[in-house]
Amino acid sequence: SIGGLRYLFNCAYGIGKAAVDRMAADLAFELKKQNVAMVSLWPGPVKTEYIKENILENPEQDANKMKKGFQEGESIEFAGMAVAALAADPNKMKKTGKILQTIDLANEYGFKDVDDSLPRDMRCVRHMLSFSGWTGLAGWVPEFIKIPMFVLHFGSYKF
């Protein structure tokens, strides 16, 4: 999660996310000789049972900006589909040690969520503009234009 790069929700969340990313990189280094792939998987907004009950199905949350992001989020099964597709990839070792987003794996391997949709790509400039209220401008930006992962790292507090 982006919480590994900058403050999101609370201190414990950020520490946990940063630790998972670092663990993936370090274990990838240690396990590469044994042909064991290790990645850090970043899902987008996930429609957990808690999110469904307390945000999506709660009319009191209609003004909550996060509600729109979760409405176009992914199911709890989507990350499992990403792991299954990655595990079946004979070239998975090329990805070891990397941070991978579930939506990028869905686009690469061609799977969709349980409702046959693709969740919102949080790096897609068009979606960012639309989410921020710039819907007119978003209509002019092609869907394939994305913020590169390395640019996200420049927005962190680590440099």
DSSP file with accessible surface (Angstrom, degrees, kcal/mol):
  #  RESIDUE AA STRUCTURE BP1 BP2  ACC     N-H-->O    O-->H-N    N-H-->O    O-->H-N    TCO  KAPPA ALPHA  PHI   PSI    X-CA   Y-CA   Z-CA
    1    1 A S    >         0   0   18      0, 0.0     3,-2.3     0, 0.0     4,-0.2   0.000 360.0 360.0 360.0 155.0    0.0    0.0    0.0
    2    2 A I  G >>  +     0   0   59      1,-0.3     3,-2.5     2,-0.2     4,-1.8   0.725 360.0  83.4 -59.8 -17.6    1.0    3.6   -0.5
    3    3 A G  G 34 S+     0   0    3      1,-0.3    -1,-0.3     2,-0.2    15,-0.3   0.703  79.4  64.6 -61.5 -16.3    1.0    3.7    3.3
    4    4 A G  G <4 S+     0   0    5     -3,-2.3    -1,-0.3    13,-0.2    -2,-0.2   0.628 108.8  39.1 -78.9 -12.6    4.5    2.2    3.1
    5    5 A L  T <4 S+     0   0    6     -3,-2.5   152,-1.7     1,-0.3     2,-0.3   0.740 127.1   4.7-105.0 -35.3    5.7    5.4    1.5
    6    6 A R  S  < S-     0   0  103     -4,-1.8    -1,-0.3   150,-0.2   150,-0.1  -0.952  95.0 -62.5-148.7 167.4    3.8    8.2    3.3
    7    7 A Y        +     0   0  150     -2,-0.3     2,-0.3    -3,-0.1    -3,-0.1  -0.255  55.5 162.9 -58.9 130.9    1.4    8.7    6.2
    8    8 A L        -     0   0   51      2,-0.4     2,-2.4    -5,-0.2     6,-0.2  -0.912  63.8 -28.9-152.5 122.0   -1.9    6.9    5.7
    9    9 A F  S    S-     0   0  108     -2,-0.3     2,-0.3     4,-0.1    -2,-0.1  -0.378 118.2 -23.7  72.6 -66.2   -4.5    6.1    8.5
   10   10 A N     >  -     0   0   78     -2,-2.4     4,-1.9     1,-0.1    -2,-0.4  -0.983  67.3 -89.8-165.8 173.1   -2.1    5.8   11.4
   11   11 A C  H  > S+     0   0   83     -2,-0.3     4,-2.5     1,-0.2     5,-0.2   0.906 119.8  51.3 -59.8 -47.8    1.5    5.1   12.5
   12   12 A A  H  > S+     0   0   72      1,-0.2     4,-2.5     2,-0.2    -1,-0.2   0.892 108.0  53.6 -61.8 -38.3    1.1    1.3   12.9
   13   13 A Y  H  > S+     0   0   69      1,-0.2     4,-2.4     2,-0.2    -1,-0.2   0.951 111.4  45.0 -60.7 -49.3   -0.4    1.0    9.4
   14   14 A G  H  X S+     0   0   17     -4,-1.9     4,-2.6    -6,-0.2     5,-0.2   0.908 112.8  50.0 -63.2 -42.6    2.5    2.8    7.8
   15   15 A I  H  X S+     0   0  111     -4,-2.5     4,-2.3     1,-0.2    -1,-0.2   0.934 112.0  48.6 -62.9 -44.3    5.2    0.9    9.7
   16   16 A G  H  X S+     0   0   34     -4,-2.5     4,-2.0    -5,-0.2    -2,-0.2   0.919 112.8  47.0 -62.4 -42.9    3.5   -2.4    8.8
   17   17 A K  H  X S+     0   0   70     -4,-2.4     4,-1.9     2,-0.2   -13,-0.2   0.912 112.8  48.2 -68.4 -42.2    3.3   -1.5    5.1
   18   18 A A  H  X S+     0   0   27     -4,-2.6     4,-2.3   -15,-0.3    -1,-0.2   0.901 110.6  52.9 -63.9 -38.3    6.9   -0.3    4.9
   19   19 A A  H  X S+     0   0   55     -4,-2.3     4,-2.9    -5,-0.2    -2,-0.2   0.897 106.9  51.5 -65.3 -39.7    8.1   -3.4    6.7
   20   20 A V  H  X S+     0   0   66     -4,-2.0     4,-2.4     2,-0.2    -1,-0.2   0.922 110.3  49.0 -64.4 -42.5    6.3   -5.7    4.2
   21   21 A D  H  X S+     0   0   17     -4,-1.9     4,-1.9     1,-0.2    -2,-0.2   0.930 114.7  44.6 -62.5 -43.7    7.9   -3.9    1.3
   22   22 A R  H  X S+     0   0  164     -4,-2.3     4,-2.7     2,-0.2     5,-0.3   0.906 111.2  53.4 -67.9 -40.3   11.3   -4.2    2.8
   23   23 A M  H  X S+     0   0   93     -4,-2.9     4,-3.0     1,-0.2     5,-0.3   0.918 107.6  51.7 -61.0 -41.4   10.8   -7.8    3.8
   24   24 A A  H  X S+     0   0    1     -4,-2.4     4,-2.0     1,-0.2    -1,-0.2   0.925 112.1  46.0 -61.8 -43.8    9.9   -8.7    0.2
   25   25 A A  H  X S+     0   0   41     -4,-1.9     4,-1.6     2,-0.2    -2,-0.2   0.932 116.5  43.6 -65.6 -45.5   13.0   -7.0   -1.1
   26   26 A D  H  X S+     0   0   69     -4,-2.7     4,-2.1     2,-0.2    -2,-0.2   0.910 115.0  47.7 -69.6 -42.4   15.4   -8.6    1.4
   27   27 A L  H  X S+     0   0   54     -4,-3.0     4,-2.8    -5,-0.3    -1,-0.2   0.871 107.6  57.2 -67.0 -34.2   13.8  -12.1    1.2
   28   28 A A  H  X S+     0   0    5     -4,-2.0     4,-1.2    -5,-0.3    -1,-0.2   0.920 107.9  48.2 -60.4 -41.1   14.0  -11.9   -2.6
   29   29 A F  H  < S+     0   0  176     -4,-1.6     4,-0.4     1,-0.2     3,-0.3   0.934 116.5  42.1 -62.8 -46.1   17.7  -11.3   -2.3
   30   30 A E  H  < S+     0   0  132     -4,-2.1    -2,-0.2     1,-0.2     3,-0.2   0.813 120.7  40.3 -72.7 -31.5   18.1  -14.2    0.1
   31   31 A L  H ><>S+     0   0   55     -4,-2.8     5,-1.9     1,-0.2     3,-0.9   0.476  85.3  94.2-100.3  -2.9   15.9  -16.7   -1.7
   32   32 A K  G ><5S+     0   0  126     -4,-1.2     3,-2.0    -3,-0.3    -1,-0.2   0.893  82.2  56.3 -59.3 -39.8   16.7  -16.0   -5.3
   33   33 A K  G 3 5S+     0   0  203     -4,-0.4    -1,-0.3     1,-0.3    -2,-0.1   0.788 106.2  51.6 -64.2 -25.9   19.3  -18.8   -5.4
   34   34 A Q  G < 5S-     0   0  124     -3,-0.9    -1,-0.3     2,-0.1    -2,-0.2   0.310 117.7-115.6 -90.1   6.5   16.6  -21.3   -4.3
   35   35 A N  T < 5 +     0   0  121     -3,-2.0     2,-0.5     1,-0.2    -3,-0.2   0.854  66.8 145.6  61.5  37.1   14.4  -20.0   -7.1
   36   36 A V      < -     0   0   65     -5,-1.9     2,-0.3    -8,-0.1    -1,-0.2  -0.935  39.3-146.1-106.4 121.8   11.8  -18.7   -4.6
   37   37 A A        -     0   0   36     -2,-0.5     2,-0.4    -3,-0.1    56,-0.1  -0.693  15.5-174.6 -88.5 140.1   10.1  -15.5   -5.7
   38   38 A M        +     0   0   47     -2,-0.3    59,-4.1   -14,-0.1     2,-0.3  -0.994   9.7 166.0-136.2 125.8    9.0  -12.9   -3.1
   39   39 A V        -     0   0   35     -2,-0.4     2,-0.6    57,-0.2    60,-0.2  -0.899  35.9-124.2-132.4 163.4    7.0   -9.8   -3.9
   40   40 A S  E     -a   99   0A   2     58,-2.2    60,-3.1    -2,-0.3     2,-0.6  -0.963  30.1-149.4-106.8 122.0    5.1   -7.1   -2.1
   41   41 A L  E     -a  100   0A  47     -2,-0.6    60,-0.2    58,-0.2    58,-0.1  -0.837   8.9-164.5 -99.4 123.5    1.6   -7.0   -3.4
   42   42 A W  E     -a  101   0A   5     58,-3.4    60,-1.9    -2,-0.6    61,-0.4  -0.897   7.1-167.5-107.4 106.6   -0.3   -3.6   -3.3
   43   43 A P        -     0   0   46      0, 0.0     3,-0.1     0, 0.0    58,-0.0  -0.447  19.7-124.2 -78.8 164.5   -4.0   -3.9   -3.8
   44   44 A G        -     0   0   22      1,-0.3     2,-0.1    -2,-0.1    29,-0.1  -0.047  68.6 -33.0 -83.4-159.5   -6.1   -0.8   -4.5
   45   45 A P  S    S-     0   0   26      0, 0.0    29,-2.9     0, 0.0     2,-0.5  -0.411  72.7-146.8 -59.1 128.9   -9.1    0.0   -2.2
   46   46 A V  B     -b   74   0B  34     27,-0.2     2,-2.0    -3,-0.1    29,-0.2  -0.882  11.4-135.6-108.7 131.6  -10.5   -3.3   -1.1
   47   47 A K        +     0   0   46     27,-3.2    29,-0.5    -2,-0.5    -1,-0.0  -0.529  39.3 173.9 -82.0  75.7  -14.2   -3.9   -0.4
   48   48 A T     >  -     0   0   47     -2,-2.0     4,-2.7    27,-0.1     5,-0.2  -0.265  49.1-101.3 -74.2 170.6  -13.7   -5.8    2.9
   49   49 A E  H  > S+     0   0  125      1,-0.2     4,-2.5     2,-0.2     5,-0.2   0.907 125.3  51.6 -59.7 -39.9  -16.7   -6.7    5.0
   50   50 A Y  H  > S+     0   0  158      2,-0.2     4,-2.9     1,-0.2     5,-0.3   0.929 110.6  47.0 -63.2 -45.5  -16.0   -3.8    7.3
   51   51 A I  H  >>S+     0   0   20      2,-0.2     5,-2.3     1,-0.2     4,-2.2   0.919 112.7  49.7 -63.9 -43.3  -15.8   -1.3    4.4
   52   52 A K  I  <>S+     0   0   93     -4,-2.7     5,-2.6     3,-0.2    -2,-0.2   0.950 117.7  39.3 -59.4 -49.4  -19.0   -2.7    2.9
   53   53 A E  I  <5S+     0   0  131     -4,-2.5    -2,-0.2    -5,-0.2    -1,-0.2   0.902 126.0  32.7 -69.9 -43.0  -20.9   -2.5    6.2
   54   54 A N  I  <5S+     0   0   51     -4,-2.9    -3,-0.2    -5,-0.2    -2,-0.2   0.661 135.0  13.3 -96.4 -16.8  -19.6    0.8    7.5
   55   55 A I  I ><5S+     0   0   16     -4,-2.2     3,-0.7    -5,-0.3     6,-0.2   0.694 125.5  41.3-121.6 -57.4  -18.9    2.9    4.4
   56   56 A L  I 3 <S+     0   0   35     -5,-2.3    -4,-0.2     1,-0.2    -3,-0.2   0.882 124.8  33.7 -68.5 -38.8  -20.5    1.5    1.2
   57   57 A E  T 3 <S+     0   0  141     -5,-2.6    -1,-0.2    -6,-0.3    -4,-0.1   0.344  98.7  94.5 -99.0   7.6  -23.9    0.4    2.7
   58   58 A N    X   -     0   0   38     -3,-0.7     3,-2.2    -6,-0.2     4,-0.1  -0.868  58.2-160.7-104.8 110.1  -24.1    3.3    5.2
   59   59 A P  G >  S+     0   0   95      0, 0.0     3,-1.5     0, 0.0     4,-0.2   0.772  89.6  68.6 -61.9 -22.6  -26.1    6.3    4.0
   60   60 A E  G 3  S+     0   0  166      1,-0.3     3,-0.4     2,-0.1    -5,-0.0   0.675  95.1  57.4 -68.1 -14.9  -24.4    8.4    6.6
   61   61 A Q  G X  S+     0   0   55     -3,-2.2     3,-1.6    -6,-0.2     6,-0.3   0.309  70.3 108.1 -97.9   9.8  -21.2    8.0    4.7
   62   62 A D  T <  S+     0   0  109     -3,-1.5    -1,-0.2     1,-0.3    -2,-0.1   0.817  81.1  48.5 -59.1 -31.3  -22.5    9.5    1.4
   63   63 A A  T 3  S+     0   0  100     -3,-0.4     2,-0.4    -4,-0.2    -1,-0.3   0.573  84.9 110.6 -84.6  -8.0  -20.4   12.7    1.8
   64   64 A N    X>  -     0   0   51     -3,-1.6     3,-1.4     1,-0.2     4,-0.6  -0.542  62.1-150.1 -71.8 119.8  -17.3   10.7    2.6
   65   65 A K  H >> S+     0   0  138     -2,-0.4     4,-0.9     1,-0.3     3,-0.5   0.801  94.7  63.7 -61.5 -28.2  -14.8   11.1   -0.3
   66   66 A M  H 3> S+     0   0   76      1,-0.2     4,-2.2     2,-0.2    -1,-0.3   0.777  86.7  73.1 -68.0 -22.8  -13.4    7.7    0.4
   67   67 A K  H <> S+     0   0   17     -3,-1.4     4,-2.2    -6,-0.3    -1,-0.2   0.920  94.6  50.6 -59.7 -42.4  -16.8    6.1   -0.4
   68   68 A K  H <X S+     0   0   72     -4,-0.6     4,-1.3    -3,-0.5    -1,-0.2   0.910 109.4  51.4 -63.1 -41.4  -16.3    6.7   -4.2
   69   69 A G  H  < S+     0   0    6     -4,-0.9    -1,-0.2     1,-0.2    51,-0.2   0.906 112.2  45.6 -62.7 -40.0  -12.9    5.1   -4.1
   70   70 A F  H >< S+     0   0   26     -4,-2.2     3,-1.7     1,-0.2    -1,-0.2   0.819 103.2  63.8 -74.8 -29.5  -14.2    2.0   -2.4
   71   71 A Q  H 3< S+     0   0  103     -4,-2.2    -1,-0.2     1,-0.3    -2,-0.2   0.869 111.4  38.1 -60.4 -33.6  -17.2    1.7   -4.7
   72   72 A E  T 3< S+     0   0   82     -4,-1.3    48,-2.9    -3,-0.2    -1,-0.3   0.119 101.8 111.9-102.3  20.3  -14.8    1.2   -7.6
   73   73 A G    <   -     0   0    3     -3,-1.7     2,-0.3    46,-0.2   -27,-0.2  -0.034  69.3 -91.4 -82.9-170.8  -12.4   -0.9   -5.5
   74   74 A E  B     -b   46   0B   2    -29,-2.9   -27,-3.2    45,-0.1    -1,-0.1  -0.695  32.7-110.1-107.6 156.5  -11.6   -4.6   -5.6
   75   75 A S    >>  -     0   0   16     -2,-0.3     3,-0.9   -29,-0.2     4,-0.5  -0.293  33.9-107.7 -73.8 167.1  -13.1   -7.6   -3.9
   76   76 A I  T 34 S+     0   0   74    -29,-0.5     4,-0.5     1,-0.2     3,-0.3   0.756 119.8  58.6 -68.6 -19.2  -11.2   -9.5   -1.3
   77   77 A E  T 3> S+     0   0   95      1,-0.2     4,-1.9     2,-0.1    -1,-0.2   0.701  84.9  79.8 -80.8 -19.2  -10.7  -12.3   -3.8
   78   78 A F  H <> S+     0   0    0     -3,-0.9     4,-2.0     1,-0.2    -1,-0.2   0.888  89.7  51.6 -61.5 -41.5   -8.9  -10.1   -6.4
   79   79 A A  H  X S+     0   0   29     -4,-0.5     4,-2.4    -3,-0.3    -1,-0.2   0.893 107.9  54.0 -63.4 -36.1   -5.5  -10.2   -4.6
   80   80 A G  H  > S+     0   0   45     -4,-0.5     4,-2.5     1,-0.2    -1,-0.2   0.888 106.4  51.3 -64.0 -38.4   -5.8  -14.0   -4.5
   81   81 A M  H  X S+     0   0   53     -4,-1.9     4,-2.4     2,-0.2    -1,-0.2   0.890 109.1  51.5 -64.1 -38.3   -6.4  -14.1   -8.3
   82   82 A A  H  X S+     0   0    0     -4,-2.0     4,-2.5     2,-0.2    -2,-0.2   0.925 110.6  47.7 -64.1 -43.6   -3.2  -11.9   -8.7
   83   83 A V  H  X S+     0   0   82     -4,-2.4     4,-2.9     2,-0.2    -2,-0.2   0.923 111.8  50.1 -64.1 -42.9   -1.2  -14.3   -6.6
   84   84 A A  H  X S+     0   0   61     -4,-2.5     4,-1.6     2,-0.2    -1,-0.2   0.917 112.2  47.1 -63.0 -42.5   -2.5  -17.4   -8.5
   85   85 A A  H  X S+     0   0   23     -4,-2.4     4,-0.5     1,-0.2    -1,-0.2   0.920 113.9  47.6 -66.4 -41.2   -1.7  -15.7  -11.9
   86   86 A L  H >< S+     0   0   20     -4,-2.5     3,-1.2     1,-0.2    -2,-0.2   0.916 109.0  53.8 -66.0 -41.3    1.8  -14.8  -10.7
   87   87 A A  H 3< S+     0   0   60     -4,-2.9    -1,-0.2     1,-0.3    -2,-0.2   0.842 107.9  51.4 -62.8 -31.7    2.5  -18.2   -9.3
   88   88 A A  H 3< S+     0   0   80     -4,-1.6    -1,-0.3    -5,-0.2    -2,-0.2   0.567  85.6 105.0 -82.3  -7.8    1.6  -19.8  -12.7
   89   89 A D    X<  -     0   0   18     -3,-1.2     3,-1.6    -4,-0.5     4,-0.1  -0.613  60.5-155.2 -77.8 118.1    4.0  -17.4  -14.5
   90   90 A P  T 3  S+     0   0  115      0, 0.0     3,-0.3     0, 0.0    -1,-0.2   0.721  96.1  51.7 -65.9 -16.2    7.1  -19.3  -15.6
   91   91 A N  T >  S+     0   0   88      1,-0.2     3,-1.8     2,-0.1     4,-0.3   0.066  70.6 120.7-105.0  23.3    9.0  -16.0  -15.6
   92   92 A K  G X   +     0   0   68     -3,-1.6     3,-2.1     1,-0.3     4,-0.4   0.775  60.3  72.5 -61.8 -25.0    7.9  -14.9  -12.1
   93   93 A M  G >  S+     0   0   35     -3,-0.3     3,-0.8     1,-0.3    -1,-0.3   0.773  85.2  67.2 -65.1 -20.3   11.6  -14.7  -10.9
   94   94 A K  G <  S+     0   0  157     -3,-1.8    -1,-0.3     1,-0.2    -2,-0.2   0.712 103.6  46.5 -68.7 -17.9   11.9  -11.5  -13.0
   95   95 A K  G X  S+     0   0   29     -3,-2.1     3,-1.8    -4,-0.3    -1,-0.2   0.476  82.1 127.0-100.7  -5.8    9.5   -9.9  -10.6
   96   96 A T  T <  S+     0   0   17     -3,-0.8   -57,-0.2    -4,-0.4     3,-0.1  -0.251  74.7  18.2 -60.5 138.7   11.1  -11.1   -7.4
   97   97 A G  T 3  S+     0   0   27    -59,-4.1    -1,-0.3     1,-0.3     2,-0.2   0.368 101.9 118.1  85.4  -2.4   11.8   -8.3   -4.9
   98   98 A K    <   -     0   0  114     -3,-1.8   -58,-2.2   -60,-0.3     2,-0.6  -0.536  68.7-118.5 -98.1 160.4    9.5   -5.8   -6.6
   99   99 A I  E     -a   40   0A  40    -60,-0.2     2,-0.4    -2,-0.2   -58,-0.2  -0.871  37.9-170.5 -91.3 123.5    6.3   -4.0   -5.4
  100  100 A L  E     -a   41   0A  21    -60,-3.1   -58,-3.4    -2,-0.6     2,-0.4  -0.960  15.7-139.7-121.0 138.3    3.5   -5.2   -7.7
  101  101 A Q  E  >  -a   42   0A  18     -2,-0.4     4,-2.0   -60,-0.2     3,-0.2  -0.766  16.1-132.2 -95.2 141.5    0.0   -3.7   -7.9
  102  102 A T  H  > S+     0   0    0    -60,-1.9     4,-2.4    -2,-0.4     5,-0.2   0.880 107.4  53.9 -59.0 -39.6   -2.9   -6.1   -8.3
  103  103 A I  H  > S+     0   0   10    -61,-0.4     4,-2.3     1,-0.2    -1,-0.2   0.880 106.6  51.9 -66.1 -35.5   -4.4   -4.0  -11.1
  104  104 A D  H  > S+     0   0   40     -3,-0.2     4,-2.3     2,-0.2    -1,-0.2   0.908 110.3  48.4 -66.4 -39.5   -1.1   -4.2  -13.0
  105  105 A L  H  X S+     0   0    3     -4,-2.0     4,-3.1     2,-0.2     5,-0.3   0.896 109.7  52.8 -67.0 -37.2   -1.1   -8.0  -12.7
  106  106 A A  H  X>S+     0   0    2     -4,-2.4     4,-1.8     1,-0.2     5,-0.7   0.924 111.4  46.2 -62.8 -43.1   -4.7   -8.2  -13.8
  107  107 A N  H  <5S+     0   0   80     -4,-2.3    -2,-0.2     2,-0.2    -1,-0.2   0.894 116.6  44.9 -66.6 -38.8   -3.9   -6.2  -16.9
  108  108 A E  H  <5S+     0   0  104     -4,-2.3    -2,-0.2     1,-0.2    -1,-0.2   0.921 123.7  32.4 -70.7 -44.6   -0.8   -8.3  -17.6
  109  109 A Y  H  <5S-     0   0   63     -4,-3.1    -2,-0.2    -5,-0.2    -1,-0.2   0.534 104.7-122.6 -95.9  -9.0   -2.3  -11.7  -17.0
  110  110 A G  T  <5 +     0   0   64     -4,-1.8     2,-0.2    -5,-0.3    -3,-0.2   0.759  59.5 137.7  79.9  26.6   -5.9  -10.9  -18.2
  111  111 A F      < -     0   0   34     -5,-0.7     2,-0.3    -6,-0.3    -1,-0.2  -0.684  33.9-155.9-102.5 160.3   -8.0  -11.7  -15.2
  112  112 A K        -     0   0  104     -2,-0.2     6,-0.2     1,-0.1     4,-0.0  -0.822  27.7 -87.3-126.1 169.2  -10.9   -9.7  -13.8
  113  113 A D    >   -     0   0    8      4,-2.9     3,-2.4    -2,-0.3    -1,-0.1  -0.127  52.2 -90.2 -71.2 173.0  -12.6   -9.4  -10.4
  114  114 A V  T 3  S+     0   0   93      1,-0.3    -1,-0.1     2,-0.1   -40,-0.0   0.762 129.3  52.6 -60.5 -24.9  -15.4  -11.7   -9.3
  115  115 A D  T 3  S-     0   0   95      2,-0.1    -1,-0.3     0, 0.0     3,-0.1   0.224 121.1-108.3 -94.7  15.6  -18.0   -9.4  -10.8
  116  116 A D  S <  S+     0   0  119     -3,-2.4     2,-0.2     1,-0.3    -2,-0.1   0.714  83.8 114.8  65.9  25.0  -16.2   -9.4  -14.2
  117  117 A S        -     0   0   45     -4,-0.0    -4,-2.9     0, 0.0    -1,-0.3  -0.698  65.7-123.4-113.4 169.6  -15.0   -5.8  -13.7
  118  118 A L        -     0   0   75     -2,-0.2     3,-0.1    -6,-0.2    -6,-0.1  -0.965  31.8-123.1-110.3 130.8  -11.6   -4.3  -13.3
  119  119 A P        -     0   0    8      0, 0.0   -46,-0.2     0, 0.0   -45,-0.1  -0.196  42.5 -75.6 -65.3 166.3  -11.1   -2.1  -10.2
  120  120 A R        -     0   0   13    -48,-2.9     2,-0.8   -51,-0.2   -17,-0.1  -0.356  41.3-131.2 -62.2 134.9  -10.0    1.5  -10.4
  121  121 A D    >   -     0   0    9      1,-0.1     3,-1.6    -3,-0.1     6,-0.2  -0.822  13.3-157.9 -90.2 111.5   -6.3    1.9  -11.2
  122  122 A M  T 3  S+     0   0   75     -2,-0.8    -1,-0.1     1,-0.3    -2,-0.0   0.637  90.4  54.0 -70.2 -12.3   -5.1    4.4   -8.6
  123  123 A R  T 3  S+     0   0   24     23,-0.1    24,-2.7     4,-0.0     2,-0.4   0.532  80.1 111.0 -95.4  -6.7   -2.1    5.4  -10.8
  124  124 A C  B <>  -C  146   0C   1     -3,-1.6     4,-2.3    22,-0.2    22,-0.2  -0.543  61.7-149.6 -72.1 121.5   -4.3    6.2  -13.8
  125  125 A V  H  > S+     0   0   32     20,-2.3     4,-2.7    -2,-0.4     5,-0.2   0.899  95.9  56.0 -61.4 -39.0   -4.2   10.0  -14.4
  126  126 A R  H  > S+     0   0   75     19,-0.5     4,-2.4    16,-0.4    -1,-0.2   0.932 109.6  45.6 -59.5 -45.0   -7.7   10.0  -15.8
  127  127 A H  H  > S+     0   0   34      1,-0.2     4,-2.9     2,-0.2    -1,-0.2   0.896 111.2  53.0 -66.9 -38.5   -9.1    8.4  -12.6
  128  128 A M  H  X S+     0   0   69     -4,-2.3     4,-1.7     2,-0.2    -2,-0.2   0.927 111.6  45.5 -61.4 -44.9   -7.1   10.7  -10.4
  129  129 A L  H  <>S+     0   0   38     -4,-2.7     5,-2.6     2,-0.2     4,-0.2   0.931 114.6  47.6 -65.0 -44.1   -8.6   13.8  -12.2
  130  130 A S  H ><5S+     0   0   31     -4,-2.4     3,-1.6    -5,-0.2     5,-0.3   0.926 111.0  50.8 -62.6 -45.1  -12.1   12.4  -12.1
  131  131 A F  H 3<5S+     0   0   57     -4,-2.9    -1,-0.2     1,-0.3    -2,-0.2   0.841 108.5  53.6 -62.1 -32.3  -11.9   11.4   -8.4
  132  132 A S  T 3<5S-     0   0   69     -4,-1.7    -1,-0.3    -5,-0.2    -2,-0.2   0.411 125.7-100.7 -85.0   1.7  -10.6   15.0   -7.6
  133  133 A G  T < 5S+     0   0   56     -3,-1.6     2,-1.0    -4,-0.2     3,-0.3   0.447  90.2 120.1  96.5   1.6  -13.7   16.5   -9.4
  134  134 A W     >< +     0   0  160     -5,-2.6     4,-2.6     1,-0.2     5,-0.2  -0.348  25.9 148.0 -94.0  55.1  -11.9   17.4  -12.7
  135  135 A T  H  >  +     0   0   91     -2,-1.0     4,-1.5    -5,-0.3    -1,-0.2   0.851  66.7  53.9 -64.8 -36.3  -14.3   15.2  -14.7
  136  136 A G  H  4 S+     0   0   52     -3,-0.3     4,-0.4     2,-0.2    -1,-0.2   0.943 113.4  41.9 -62.8 -47.8  -14.2   17.5  -17.8
  137  137 A L  H >> S+     0   0   88      1,-0.2     3,-1.7     2,-0.2     4,-0.5   0.890 108.7  60.7 -65.6 -37.9  -10.4   17.4  -18.0
  138  138 A A  H >< S+     0   0    5     -4,-2.6     3,-1.3     1,-0.3    -1,-0.2   0.854  95.0  63.6 -59.4 -33.3  -10.4   13.7  -17.2
  139  139 A G  T 3< S+     0   0   51     -4,-1.5    -1,-0.3     1,-0.3    -2,-0.2   0.721 101.7  50.7 -64.1 -20.2  -12.4   13.1  -20.4
  140  140 A W  T <4 S+     0   0  217     -3,-1.7    -1,-0.3    -4,-0.4    -2,-0.2   0.557  92.9  86.6 -93.4  -9.7   -9.5   14.4  -22.4
  141  141 A V  S << S-     0   0   23     -3,-1.3   -12,-0.0    -4,-0.5   -15,-0.0  -0.812  81.9-121.2 -97.4 125.5   -6.8   12.2  -20.8
  142  142 A P    >   -     0   0   52      0, 0.0     3,-1.4     0, 0.0   -16,-0.4  -0.287  18.2-124.0 -63.2 147.1   -6.3    8.7  -22.3
  143  143 A E  T 3  S+     0   0   95      1,-0.3   -16,-0.1   -18,-0.1   -17,-0.1   0.767 104.7  65.3 -63.1 -27.1   -6.8    5.8  -19.9
  144  144 A F  T 3  S+     0   0  163    -20,-0.1     2,-0.6   -19,-0.1    -1,-0.3   0.612  74.1 102.4 -78.1  -7.9   -3.3    4.4  -20.5
  145  145 A I    <   +     0   0   72     -3,-1.4   -20,-2.3   -21,-0.0   -19,-0.5  -0.658  52.8 169.8 -81.2 117.5   -1.5    7.4  -19.0
  146  146 A K  B     -C  124   0C  65     -2,-0.6   -22,-0.2   -22,-0.2   -23,-0.1  -0.914  42.3-107.2-127.9 153.5   -0.3    6.3  -15.5
  147  147 A I        -     0   0   44    -24,-2.7     5,-0.1    -2,-0.3   -23,-0.0  -0.669  46.8-119.4 -74.5 121.9    1.9    7.7  -12.8
  148  148 A P    >>  -     0   0   56      0, 0.0     4,-1.3     0, 0.0     3,-0.8  -0.320  16.7-118.9 -63.5 150.1    5.1    5.5  -12.9
  149  149 A M  H 3> S+     0   0   39      1,-0.2     4,-1.4     2,-0.2     3,-0.3   0.879 112.8  58.4 -57.5 -39.0    5.8    3.6   -9.7
  150  150 A F  H 3> S+     0   0  128      1,-0.2     4,-0.9     2,-0.2    -1,-0.2   0.850 101.2  56.4 -65.4 -27.1    9.2    5.3   -9.3
  151  151 A V  H X> S+     0   0   58     -3,-0.8     4,-0.8     1,-0.2     3,-0.5   0.885 100.5  58.2 -69.5 -36.3    7.4    8.7   -9.2
  152  152 A L  H >< S+     0   0   35     -4,-1.3     3,-1.0    -3,-0.3    -1,-0.2   0.891 101.4  56.3 -57.8 -37.8    5.3    7.5   -6.3
  153  153 A H  H >< S+     0   0   52     -4,-1.4     3,-1.5     1,-0.3     5,-0.3   0.815  98.0  60.7 -66.5 -29.5    8.5    6.9   -4.4
  154  154 A F  H << S+     0   0  141     -4,-0.9    -1,-0.3    -3,-0.5    -2,-0.2   0.746  98.7  59.1 -68.3 -22.2    9.5   10.5   -4.9
  155  155 A G  T << S+     0   0   36     -3,-1.0    -1,-0.3    -4,-0.8    -2,-0.2   0.407  90.8  98.7 -84.2   3.7    6.3   11.5   -3.0
  156  156 A S  S <  S-     0   0   13     -3,-1.5     3,-0.4    -4,-0.1  -150,-0.2  -0.300  81.2-122.5 -86.2 174.4    7.5    9.6    0.0
  157  157 A Y  S    S+     0   0  152   -152,-1.7  -151,-0.1     1,-0.2    -1,-0.1   0.255  92.9  89.3 -94.0   8.7    9.1   10.9    3.2
  158  158 A K              0   0  122     -5,-0.3    -1,-0.2  -153,-0.3    -4,-0.1   0.551 360.0 360.0 -86.5 -10.2   12.1    8.6    2.7
  159  159 A F              0   0  175     -3,-0.4    -5,-0.0    -6,-0.2     0, 0.0  -0.814 360.0 360.0-111.0 360.0   14.2   10.9    0.5
